[in-house]
């Protein structure tokens, strides 16, 4: 009998939630959710297959691809995508918590998104520069995440000028989003430092 590890449980459980979301989108004819869950299912499925069949290239390319071939990071990513998709459209319903019913619930997506992004950034940095000291590695990883987070909020602000309110947020709200991403990264630091998951720091 083949034993199924926690990584596989997290991955396939999240995949099942996304598939439920996809059929929910079909039932309620929500094209946006069909497309959203569709690309998420495709993305994590392709990476899951690639993680066991594709060898990591040498050099810079291998470093850049390393988080996408790490099945443990993929499991965390799958959980994030399943949670986010479920907040945007709760399975078996037509309820949008993320944009309509409970707009503050986006702190969950931002914290999980920050966690995933930090794990990816840190994995890439460790593979690009294996000689980096832990302190320097953390400084770079949190700094890059902060830059990406602020950049995303700027893009959202620009996009708000072309939408009908869905992206309109206050400066305080945008600041909170960036802070939540950093808190998610701090949780990631706890994961890798104390649990050794999904990798260990040098």
N, CA, C and O of each residue as an XYZ file, in Angstrom:
808
protein
N       0.847     -1.197      0.000
C       0.000      0.000      0.000
C       0.879      1.244      0.000
O       1.813      1.335      0.798
N       0.598      2.206     -0.883
C       1.399      3.423     -0.982
C       0.909      4.436      0.041
O      -0.276      4.768      0.070
N       1.819      4.930      0.883
C       1.435      5.925      1.878
C       1.408      7.307      1.243
O       2.226      7.621      0.379
N       0.460      8.127      1.681
C       0.320      9.473      1.161
C       0.790     10.451      2.229
O       0.273     10.460      3.346
N       1.775     11.273      1.878
C       2.328     12.217      2.826
C       1.475     13.458      2.980
O       0.501     13.658      2.254
N       1.859     14.295      3.947
C       1.113     15.525      4.219
C       1.147     16.472      3.026
O       0.183     17.193      2.771
N       2.265     16.466      2.296
C       2.378     17.348      1.127
C       1.328     16.976      0.091
O       0.655     17.847     -0.461
N       1.189     15.674     -0.172
C       0.207     15.209     -1.155
C      -1.217     15.491     -0.684
O      -2.077     15.859     -1.484
N      -1.466     15.317      0.619
C      -2.804     15.596      1.157
C      -3.155     17.059      0.951
O      -4.263     17.386      0.525
N      -2.195     17.949      1.259
C      -2.437     19.386      1.085
C      -2.653     19.722     -0.383
O      -3.537     20.509     -0.723
N      -1.842     19.124     -1.252
C      -1.948     19.435     -2.680
C      -3.269     18.941     -3.256
O      -4.008     19.714     -3.866
N      -3.573     17.650     -3.066
C      -4.768     17.084     -3.683
C      -6.051     17.594     -3.014
O      -7.092     17.696     -3.663
N      -5.973     17.912     -1.724
C      -7.123     18.520     -1.065
C      -7.420     19.888     -1.656
O      -8.578     20.225     -1.899
N      -6.370     20.681     -1.888
C      -6.535     22.007     -2.487
C      -7.023     21.893     -3.925
O      -7.860     22.679     -4.370
N      -6.496     20.911     -4.646
C      -6.931     20.690     -6.026
C      -8.423     20.354     -6.072
O      -9.147     20.826     -6.949
N      -8.875     19.532     -5.116
C     -10.294     19.166     -5.055
C     -11.158     20.400     -4.798
O     -12.230     20.542     -5.386
N     -10.692     21.291     -3.921
C     -11.442     22.515     -3.629
C     -11.533     23.392     -4.880
O     -12.584     23.970     -5.159
N     -10.438     23.490     -5.629
C     -10.439     24.282     -6.859
C     -11.377     23.681     -7.911
O     -12.057     24.409     -8.634
N     -11.405     22.360     -7.988
C     -12.314     21.702     -8.944
C     -13.770     21.963     -8.552
O     -14.616     22.192     -9.416
N     -14.060     21.930     -7.246
C     -15.402     22.274     -6.778
C     -15.741     23.715     -7.160
O     -16.859     24.019     -7.574
N     -14.744     24.595     -7.009
C     -14.943     25.991     -7.384
C     -15.211     26.153     -8.868
O     -16.021     26.983     -9.278
N     -14.517     25.344     -9.675
C     -14.704     25.392    -11.131
C     -16.139     25.009    -11.500
O     -16.779     25.686    -12.304
N     -16.640     23.917    -10.908
C     -18.007     23.482    -11.211
C     -19.043     24.438    -10.618
O     -20.138     24.591    -11.159
N     -18.685     25.079     -9.498
C     -19.568     26.110     -8.947
C     -19.691     27.270     -9.928
O     -20.783     27.792    -10.155
N     -18.546     27.670    -10.514
C     -18.566     28.732    -11.512
C     -19.411     28.361    -12.716
O     -20.131     29.200    -13.257
N     -19.324     27.097    -13.141
C     -20.155     26.633    -14.261
C     -21.641     26.703    -13.907
O     -22.460     27.159    -14.705
N     -21.974     26.243    -12.696
C     -23.383     26.196    -12.286
C     -23.997     27.593    -12.234
O     -25.126     27.807    -12.676
N     -23.223     28.552    -11.677
C     -23.753     29.914    -11.540
C     -23.382     30.807    -12.727
O     -23.656     32.007    -12.722
N     -22.765     30.213    -13.727
C     -22.394     30.925    -14.956
C     -21.523     32.147    -14.665
O     -21.695     33.210    -15.261
N     -20.589     31.969    -13.739
C     -19.632     33.033    -13.429
C     -18.364     32.796    -14.249
O     -17.481     32.031    -13.863
N     -18.308     33.471    -15.376
C     -17.188     33.276    -16.291
C     -15.871     33.622    -15.617
O     -14.864     32.947    -15.830
N     -15.876     34.682    -14.796
C     -14.649     35.089    -14.113
C     -14.111     33.977    -13.229
O     -12.901     33.755    -13.172
N     -15.016     33.266    -12.528
C     -14.566     32.210    -11.619
C     -14.177     30.945    -12.377
O     -13.295     30.203    -11.943
N     -14.823     30.704    -13.486
C     -14.437     29.568    -14.328
C     -13.001     29.755    -14.811
O     -12.186     28.835    -14.748
N     -12.705     30.965    -15.294
C     -11.352     31.264    -15.774
C     -10.348     31.238    -14.626
O      -9.239     30.725    -14.776
N     -10.743     31.793    -13.479
C      -9.846     31.874    -12.323
C      -9.447     30.478    -11.853
O      -8.262     30.159    -11.758
N     -10.439     29.657    -11.563
C     -10.143     28.312    -11.062
C      -9.518     27.443    -12.153
O      -8.722     26.550    -11.862
N      -9.882     27.708    -13.404
C      -9.320     26.931    -14.512
C      -7.817     27.087    -14.616
O      -7.091     26.100    -14.737
N      -7.340     28.346    -14.567
C      -5.888     28.524    -14.694
C      -5.164     28.029    -13.446
O      -4.034     27.548    -13.534
N      -5.809     28.146    -12.286
C      -5.189     27.653    -11.053
C      -5.015     26.131    -11.093
O      -3.960     25.610    -10.732
N      -6.051     25.433    -11.532
C      -5.979     23.971    -11.649
C      -4.888     23.573    -12.637
O      -4.093     22.672    -12.370
N      -4.858     24.256    -13.780
C      -3.848     23.960    -14.803
C      -2.446     24.223    -14.261
O      -1.542     23.407    -14.441
N      -2.271     25.357    -13.600
C      -0.958     25.772    -13.091
C      -0.385     24.759    -12.101
O       0.738     24.287    -12.279
N      -1.150     24.423    -11.056
C      -0.593     23.533    -10.039
C      -0.475     22.100    -10.549
O       0.406     21.360    -10.112
N      -1.351     21.701    -11.466
C      -1.274     20.340    -12.017
C      -0.018     20.172    -12.865
O       0.684     19.168    -12.749
N       0.264     21.156    -13.716
C       1.462     21.100    -14.562
C       2.719     21.083    -13.708
O       3.644     20.314    -13.971
N       2.755     21.937    -12.678
C       3.942     21.988    -11.826
C       4.106     20.704    -11.014
O       5.231     20.273    -10.762
N       3.001     20.095    -10.604
C       3.085     18.842     -9.852
C       3.704     17.747    -10.713
O       4.552     16.985    -10.249
N       3.276     17.675    -11.960
C       3.844     16.687    -12.880
C       5.298     16.996    -13.192
O       6.141     16.101    -13.242
N       5.585     18.296    -13.403
C       6.954     18.695    -13.744
C       7.922     18.434    -12.597
O       9.091     18.126    -12.831
N       7.445     18.555    -11.350
C       8.328     18.395    -10.189
C       8.922     17.000    -10.090
O       9.971     16.813     -9.473
N       8.261     16.020    -10.694
C       8.776     14.646    -10.635
C       9.413     14.199    -11.949
O      10.073     13.161    -11.990
N       9.225     14.967    -13.023
C       9.701     14.541    -14.334
C      10.776     15.441    -14.935
O      11.467     15.051    -15.876
N      10.912     16.653    -14.386
C      11.880     17.599    -14.938
C      13.026     17.779    -13.960
O      12.816     18.079    -12.785
N      14.230     17.593    -14.453
C      15.411     17.815    -13.627
C      15.743     19.297    -13.588
O      15.656     19.989    -14.603
N      16.119     19.775    -12.424
C      16.436     21.186    -12.296
C      17.699     21.517    -13.082
O      18.733     20.885    -12.867
N      17.638     22.501    -13.994
C      18.826     22.877    -14.768
C      19.907     23.470    -13.863
O      19.644     23.857    -12.724
N      21.095     23.530    -14.383
C      22.202     24.136    -13.644
C      22.155     25.655    -13.802
O      21.504     26.182    -14.704
N      22.851     26.337    -12.916
C      23.051     27.771    -13.055
C      21.850     28.626    -12.693
O      20.994     28.229    -11.903
N      21.808     29.809    -13.290
C      20.781     30.809    -12.977
C      19.382     30.295    -13.289
O      18.455     30.500    -12.506
N      19.224     29.626    -14.434
C      17.914     29.113    -14.819
C      17.397     28.131    -13.777
O      16.221     28.165    -13.414
N      18.269     27.264    -13.301
C      17.869     26.299    -12.285
C      17.450     26.978    -10.994
O      16.501     26.549    -10.337
N      18.169     28.050    -10.629
C      17.826     28.798     -9.417
C      16.460     29.455     -9.554
O      15.667     29.448     -8.613
N      16.188     30.020    -10.718
C      14.903     30.692    -10.943
C      13.741     29.707    -10.972
O      12.623     30.041    -10.578
N      14.012     28.490    -11.442
C      12.952     27.480    -11.530
C      12.795     26.677    -10.236
O      11.806     25.964    -10.066
N      13.762     26.790     -9.327
C      13.779     25.940     -8.132
C      12.494     25.970     -7.304
O      12.043     24.905     -6.884
N      11.874     27.133     -7.043
C      10.645     27.086     -6.234
C       9.476     26.422     -6.948
O       8.559     25.917     -6.300
N       9.501     26.419     -8.280
C       8.410     25.819     -9.044
C       8.558     24.295     -9.140
O       7.604     23.589     -9.468
N       9.761     23.803     -8.851
C      10.006     22.363     -8.890
C      10.074     21.760     -7.490
O      10.302     20.561     -7.330
N       9.873     22.607     -6.478
C       9.857     22.156     -5.087
C       8.417     21.797     -4.723
O       7.574     22.681     -4.574
N       8.140     20.518     -4.582
C       6.769     20.056     -4.371
C       6.200     20.556     -3.049
O       4.984     20.697     -2.915
N       7.053     20.824     -2.081
C       6.573     21.331     -0.795
C       6.082     22.774     -0.932
O       5.047     23.141     -0.375
N       6.835     23.587     -1.679
C       6.384     24.957     -1.935
C       5.103     24.922     -2.759
O       4.203     25.736     -2.549
N       5.023     23.992     -3.685
C       3.828     23.858     -4.516
C       2.600     23.540     -3.660
O       1.508     24.036     -3.933
N       2.778     22.716     -2.629
C       1.655     22.377     -1.747
C       1.152     23.620     -1.020
O      -0.055     23.822     -0.893
N       2.078     24.453     -0.544
C       1.693     25.704      0.130
C       0.992     26.629     -0.862
O       0.002     27.279     -0.525
N       1.514     26.683     -2.088
C       0.902     27.510     -3.129
C      -0.515     27.036     -3.436
O      -1.423     27.851     -3.600
N      -0.702     25.732     -3.512
C      -2.022     25.171     -3.803
C      -3.023     25.537     -2.718
O      -4.170     25.867     -3.019
N      -2.599     25.482     -1.463
C      -3.478     25.864     -0.350
C      -3.871     27.335     -0.482
O      -5.038     27.689     -0.316
N      -2.889     28.186     -0.781
C      -3.164     29.613     -0.967
C      -4.185     29.847     -2.071
O      -5.144     30.597     -1.883
N      -3.985     29.208     -3.222
C      -4.887     29.405     -4.355
C      -6.297     28.901     -4.039
O      -7.284     29.534     -4.414
N      -6.387     27.758     -3.348
C      -7.697     27.201     -3.001
C      -8.438     28.121     -2.038
O      -9.640     28.341     -2.190
N      -7.730     28.659     -1.050
C      -8.351     29.567     -0.087
C      -8.793     30.849     -0.788
O      -9.917     31.314     -0.594
N      -7.909     31.415     -1.600
C      -8.243     32.671     -2.292
C      -9.448     32.486     -3.214
O     -10.371     33.301     -3.203
N      -9.441     31.423     -4.004
C     -10.554     31.172     -4.925
C     -11.857     30.980     -4.162
O     -12.914     31.417     -4.618
N     -11.789     30.330     -3.003
C     -12.997     30.082     -2.211
C     -13.533     31.360     -1.576
O     -14.735     31.481     -1.344
N     -12.645     32.315     -1.294
C     -13.090     33.597     -0.755
C     -13.767     34.430     -1.838
O     -14.740     35.136     -1.572
N     -13.247     34.345     -3.057
C     -13.839     35.094     -4.167
C     -15.201     34.519     -4.545
O     -16.111     35.259     -4.919
N     -15.338     33.199     -4.448
C     -16.629     32.565     -4.706
C     -16.707     31.309     -3.843
O     -16.072     30.297     -4.139
N     -17.490     31.388     -2.780
C     -17.613     30.259     -1.854
C     -18.211     29.066     -2.602
O     -19.260     29.202     -3.232
N     -17.557     27.890     -2.544
C     -18.074     26.711     -3.262
C     -19.533     26.422     -2.931
O     -19.969     26.578     -1.790
N     -20.281     25.999     -3.949
C     -21.710     25.660     -3.875
C     -22.617     26.883     -3.704
O     -23.827     26.734     -3.537
N     -22.039     28.097     -3.746
C     -22.850     29.311     -3.608
C     -22.416     30.318     -4.670
O     -21.493     30.068     -5.445
N     -23.093     31.446     -4.689
C     -22.705     32.550     -5.557
C     -22.227     33.732     -4.720
O     -22.332     34.887     -5.133
N     -21.696     33.417     -3.524
C     -21.278     34.448     -2.570
C     -19.821     34.838     -2.803
O     -18.941     33.977     -2.840
N     -19.570     36.130     -2.957
C     -18.223     36.679     -3.121
C     -17.844     37.395     -1.830
O     -18.235     38.542     -1.614
N     -17.089     36.722     -0.978
C     -16.650     37.335      0.279
C     -15.558     38.365      0.031
O     -15.507     39.398      0.697
N     -14.696     38.082     -0.920
C     -13.496     38.881     -1.145
C     -13.826     40.302     -1.593
O     -13.256     41.262     -1.076
N     -14.732     40.439     -2.539
C     -15.014     41.745     -3.131
C     -16.322     42.382     -2.679
O     -16.502     43.591     -2.828
N     -17.251     41.575     -2.122
C     -18.599     42.089     -1.858
C     -18.997     41.985     -0.387
O     -19.202     43.006      0.270
N     -19.107     40.773      0.129
C     -19.709     40.550      1.443
C     -18.811     40.950      2.616
O     -19.273     41.584      3.565
N     -17.539     40.584      2.551
C     -16.611     40.840      3.666
C     -15.276     41.311      3.100
O     -14.327     40.530      3.028
N     -15.193     42.560      2.703
C     -14.019     43.035      1.975
C     -12.729     42.926      2.789
O     -11.643     42.817      2.218
N     -12.844     42.956      4.129
C     -11.635     42.845      4.947
C     -11.057     41.439      4.970
O      -9.968     41.213      5.497
N     -11.805     40.485      4.388
C     -11.318     39.115      4.364
C     -10.105     38.973      3.448
O      -9.447     37.933      3.440
N      -9.811     40.021      2.677
C      -8.643     39.963      1.789
C      -7.339     39.890      2.560
O      -6.297     39.591      1.977
N      -7.374     40.160      3.878
C      -6.148     40.044      4.666
C      -5.655     38.596      4.676
O      -4.457     38.344      4.800
N      -6.578     37.654      4.545
C      -6.193     36.240      4.499
C      -5.399     35.957      3.229
O      -4.348     35.317      3.270
N      -5.915     36.442      2.101
C      -5.226     36.223      0.824
C      -3.879     36.924      0.790
O      -2.903     36.380      0.275
N      -3.827     38.140      1.342
C      -2.555     38.878      1.327
C      -1.508     38.220      2.220
O      -0.328     38.190      1.869
N      -1.924     37.694      3.363
C      -0.955     37.035      4.243
C      -0.465     35.727      3.638
O       0.729     35.432      3.685
N      -1.378     34.940      3.070
C      -0.968     33.691      2.426
C      -0.148     33.967      1.169
O       0.810     33.254      0.869
N      -0.539     35.017      0.434
C       0.226     35.391     -0.750
C       1.628     35.832     -0.387
O       2.591     35.493     -1.075
N       1.748     36.595      0.706
C       3.068     37.006      1.180
C       3.913     35.819      1.601
O       5.118     35.784      1.349
N       3.274     34.839      2.249
C       3.970     33.607      2.642
C       4.536     32.891      1.423
O       5.717     32.545      1.394
N       3.693     32.670      0.418
C       4.120     31.948     -0.786
C       5.216     32.711     -1.519
O       6.219     32.125     -1.926
N       5.024     34.021     -1.688
C       6.006     34.825     -2.413
C       7.346     34.831     -1.690
O       8.395     34.746     -2.327
N       7.317     34.931     -0.361
C       8.563     34.940      0.402
C       9.292     33.602      0.279
O      10.513     33.570      0.131
N       8.553     32.512      0.341
C       9.168     31.190      0.182
C       9.848     31.075     -1.177
O      10.963     30.562     -1.277
N       9.174     31.552     -2.223
C       9.742     31.482     -3.571
C      10.997     32.352     -3.693
O      12.016     31.918     -4.231
N      10.907     33.566     -3.191
C      12.048     34.486     -3.258
C      13.237     33.909     -2.511
O      14.363     33.941     -3.007
N      12.989     33.381     -1.320
C      14.072     32.847     -0.494
C      14.711     31.621     -1.144
O      15.932     31.467     -1.130
N      13.878     30.755     -1.711
C      14.400     29.569     -2.404
C      15.287     29.968     -3.574
O      16.349     29.380     -3.778
N      14.860     30.959     -4.340
C      15.656     31.434     -5.482
C      16.976     32.019     -5.009
O      18.025     31.728     -5.583
N      16.931     32.848     -3.958
C      18.156     33.470     -3.442
C      19.132     32.421     -2.926
O      20.338     32.537     -3.145
N      18.626     31.404     -2.246
C      19.500     30.352     -1.713
C      20.185     29.581     -2.831
O      21.329     29.149     -2.684
N      19.478     29.406     -3.960
C      20.066     28.694     -5.086
C      20.980     29.579     -5.930
O      21.960     29.110     -6.508
N      20.640     30.870     -5.991
C      21.486     31.804     -6.744
C      22.795     32.072     -6.020
O      23.866     32.089     -6.627
N      22.693     32.281     -4.705
C      23.857     32.643     -3.898
C      23.940     31.749     -2.663
O      23.577     32.176     -1.567
N      24.415     30.515     -2.830
C      24.472     29.593     -1.687
C      25.365     30.090     -0.554
O      25.240     29.636      0.583
N      26.262     31.019     -0.864
C      27.209     31.511      0.143
C      26.627     32.625      1.007
O      27.282     33.076      1.947
N      25.416     33.076      0.709
C      24.813     34.169      1.481
C      24.621     33.765      2.945
O      24.126     32.679      3.244
N      25.022     34.658      3.845
C      24.782     34.426      5.256
C      23.277     34.534      5.533
O      22.549     35.220      4.815
N      22.840     33.862      6.560
C      21.420     33.842      6.896
C      20.863     35.258      7.061
O      19.787     35.569      6.550
N      21.600     36.115      7.778
C      21.126     37.480      8.032
C      20.959     38.255      6.737
O      19.966     38.960      6.559
N      21.916     38.131      5.837
C      21.849     38.834      4.557
C      20.739     38.269      3.691
O      20.021     39.012      3.023
N      20.603     36.958      3.706
C      19.534     36.293      2.942
C      18.162     36.806      3.366
O      17.318     37.116      2.524
N      17.948     36.893      4.672
C      16.656     37.354      5.170
C      16.433     38.824      4.842
O      15.316     39.233      4.525
N      17.490     39.609      4.918
C      17.362     41.028      4.579
C      16.933     41.200      3.136
O      16.048     42.002      2.836
N      17.556     40.452      2.245
C      17.208     40.536      0.819
C      15.795     40.013      0.559
O      15.025     40.630     -0.177
N      15.461     38.878      1.164
C      14.163     38.255      0.874
C      13.004     39.125      1.344
O      12.022     39.294      0.622
N      13.111     39.678      2.551
C      12.040     40.546      3.044
C      12.005     41.861      2.274
O      10.931     42.414      2.039
N      13.187     42.369      1.877
C      13.245     43.601      1.106
C      12.614     43.449     -0.275
O      11.869     44.318     -0.727
N      12.920     42.340     -0.935
C      12.341     42.092     -2.263
C      10.830     41.924     -2.155
O      10.087     42.444     -2.989
N      10.367     41.200     -1.130
C       8.932     41.024     -0.940
C       8.249     42.373     -0.721
O       7.174     42.621     -1.267
N       8.867     43.238      0.071
C       8.304     44.563      0.311
C       8.205     45.352     -0.990
O       7.196     46.008     -1.251
N       9.257     45.286     -1.803
C       9.270     45.978     -3.094
C       8.153     45.450     -3.999
O       7.436     46.226     -4.630
N       8.014     44.122     -4.054
C       6.972     43.504     -4.888
C       5.585     43.892     -4.382
O       4.696     44.203     -5.175
N       5.400     43.872     -3.060
C       4.108     44.208     -2.477
C       3.694     45.641     -2.766
O       2.549     45.900     -3.139
N       4.626     46.572     -2.595
C       4.331     47.974     -2.887
C       4.066     48.153     -4.379
O       3.164     48.891     -4.774
N       4.857     47.475     -5.201
C       4.666     47.556     -6.646
C       3.295     47.066     -7.058
O       2.652     47.655     -7.927
N       2.840     45.976     -6.430
C       1.514     45.436     -6.739
C       0.421     46.438     -6.388
O      -0.534     46.613     -7.145
N       0.566     47.100     -5.227
C      -0.439     48.074     -4.818
C      -0.465     49.275     -5.762
O      -1.528     49.840     -6.023
N       0.695     49.661     -6.270
C       0.755     50.765     -7.239
C       0.033     50.366     -8.521
O      -0.721     51.154     -9.092
N       0.274     49.124     -8.969
C      -0.403     48.632    -10.179
C      -1.915     48.613     -9.960
O      -2.677     48.994    -10.849
N      -2.353     48.167     -8.764
C      -3.782     48.171     -8.445
C      -4.347     49.589     -8.472
O      -5.449     49.819     -8.969
N      -3.578     50.538     -7.930
C      -4.029     51.934     -7.899
C      -4.194     52.476     -9.318
O      -5.160     53.179     -9.612
N      -3.246     52.144    -10.191
C      -3.353     52.562    -11.593
C      -4.566     51.901    -12.238
O      -5.324     52.541    -12.966
N      -4.737     50.602    -11.958
C      -5.863     49.870    -12.529
C      -7.204     50.378    -12.041
O      -8.210     50.249    -12.739
N      -7.230     50.967    -10.822
C      -8.496     51.465    -10.272
C      -9.081     52.591    -11.105
O     -10.279     52.865    -11.028
N      -8.245     53.245    -11.899
C      -8.726     54.333    -12.748
C      -9.471     53.810    -13.977
O     -10.091     54.578    -14.712
N      -9.404     52.498    -14.190
C     -10.043     51.909    -15.368
C     -11.117     50.892    -14.992
O     -11.629     50.180    -15.856
N     -11.460     50.822    -13.699
C     -12.485     49.875    -13.248
C     -13.599     50.630    -12.538
O     -13.485     51.825    -12.263
N     -14.674     49.915    -12.247
C     -15.838     50.536    -11.624
C     -15.894     50.255    -10.127
O     -16.924     49.827     -9.606
N     -14.797     50.493     -9.449
C     -14.817     50.444     -7.995
C     -14.199     49.235     -7.343
O     -13.859     49.293     -6.161
N     -14.036     48.128     -8.068
C     -13.579     46.898     -7.424
C     -12.152     47.013     -6.886
O     -11.796     46.332     -5.924
N     -11.331     47.874     -7.505
C      -9.949     48.033     -7.061
C      -9.732     49.309     -6.258
O      -8.601     49.595     -5.863
N     -10.781     50.079     -6.008
C     -10.641     51.336     -5.289
C     -10.428     51.058     -3.805
O     -11.306     50.504     -3.144
N      -9.267     51.439     -3.282
C      -8.928     51.208     -1.885
C      -8.246     52.450     -1.330
O      -7.632     53.223     -2.065
N      -8.367     52.627     -0.012
C      -7.708     53.757      0.633
C      -6.222     53.455      0.821
O      -5.783     52.311      0.705
N      -5.460     54.515      1.115
C      -4.026     54.342      1.389
C      -3.840     53.438      2.604
O      -2.931     52.609      2.630
N      -4.704     53.599      3.615
C      -4.628     52.767      4.814
C      -4.840     51.298      4.469
O      -4.144     50.426      4.991
N      -5.802     51.025      3.591
C      -6.081     49.651      3.178
C      -4.884     49.051      2.446
O      -4.527     47.895      2.674
N      -4.274     49.829      1.579
C      -3.123     49.341      0.818
C      -1.926     49.101      1.735
O      -1.171     48.146      1.552
N      -1.767     49.978      2.718
C      -0.684     49.791      3.689
C      -0.903     48.516      4.485
O       0.038     47.764      4.738
N      -2.157     48.274      4.880
C      -2.494     47.054      5.613
C      -2.191     45.813      4.788
O      -1.703     44.813      5.316
N      -2.482     45.877      3.484
C      -2.210     44.736      2.603
C      -0.723     44.388      2.600
O      -0.349     43.220      2.693
N       0.119     45.419      2.490
C       1.576     45.201      2.474
C       2.044     44.638      3.810
O       2.892     43.747      3.851
N       1.488     45.160      4.907
C       1.856     44.666      6.242
C       1.467     43.198      6.397
O       2.230     42.410      6.954
N       0.279     42.827      5.907
C      -0.164     41.436      6.001
C       0.759     40.504      5.212
O       0.999     39.371      5.628
N       1.272     40.975      4.083
C       2.213     40.162      3.301
C       3.499     39.930      4.083
O       4.069     38.839      4.045
N       3.953     40.958      4.793
C       5.150     40.811      5.607
C       4.903     39.868      6.786
O       5.787     39.102      7.168
N       3.706     39.927      7.358
C       3.365     39.002      8.446
C       3.313     37.565      7.937
O       3.731     36.635      8.626
N       2.793     37.395      6.717
C       2.801     36.068      6.111
C       4.218     35.552      5.931
O       4.493     34.369      6.133
N       5.122     36.460      5.545
C       6.525     36.088      5.380
C       7.152     35.712      6.719
O       7.968     34.794      6.791
N       6.768     36.422      7.779
C       7.279     36.085      9.117
C       6.826     34.688      9.533
O       7.576     33.947     10.169
N       5.593     34.335      9.169
C       5.122     32.972      9.440
C       5.958     31.974      8.640
O       6.280     30.891      9.129
N       6.305     32.345      7.413
C       7.176     31.498      6.599
C       8.536     31.315      7.245
O       9.107     30.225      7.212
N       9.056     32.392      7.835
C      10.342     32.306      8.533
C      10.253     31.335      9.700
O      11.187     30.576      9.958
N       9.126     31.362     10.406
C       8.922     30.405     11.494
C       8.871     28.983     10.942
O       9.453     28.070     11.527
N       8.183     28.790      9.827
C       8.058     27.461      9.229
C       9.424     26.872      8.881
O       9.726     25.729      9.224
N      10.242     27.665      8.197
C      11.529     27.126      7.732
C      12.542     27.020      8.876
O      13.429     26.167      8.842
N      12.411     27.889      9.892
C      13.377     27.888     10.997
C      13.097     26.789     12.003
O      14.021     26.127     12.476
N      11.816     26.589     12.338
C      11.466     25.658     13.406
C      10.919     24.328     12.906
O      11.014     23.314     13.596
N      10.351     24.332     11.718
C       9.770     23.103     11.172
C      10.585     22.531     10.018
O      10.395     21.376      9.637
N      11.500     23.337      9.455
C      12.284     22.869      8.311
C      11.417     22.613      7.105
O      11.734     21.757      6.279
N      10.316     23.351      6.991
C       9.377     23.157      5.886
C       9.079     24.496      5.236
O       8.826     25.465      5.952
N       9.096     24.597      3.912
C       9.341     23.540      2.905
C      10.824     23.355      2.585
O      11.173     22.571      1.702
N      11.695     24.067      3.290
C      13.137     23.882      3.155
C      13.794     24.400      4.438
O      13.118     24.951      5.308
N      15.084     24.226      4.549
C      15.818     24.731      5.703
C      16.716     25.887      5.294
O      17.321     25.869      4.222
N      16.798     26.890      6.154
C      17.688     28.013      5.899
C      19.123     27.595      6.171
O      19.364     26.692      6.973
N      20.087     28.245      5.508
C      21.502     27.916      5.766
C      21.899     28.282      7.199
O      23.047     28.078      7.593
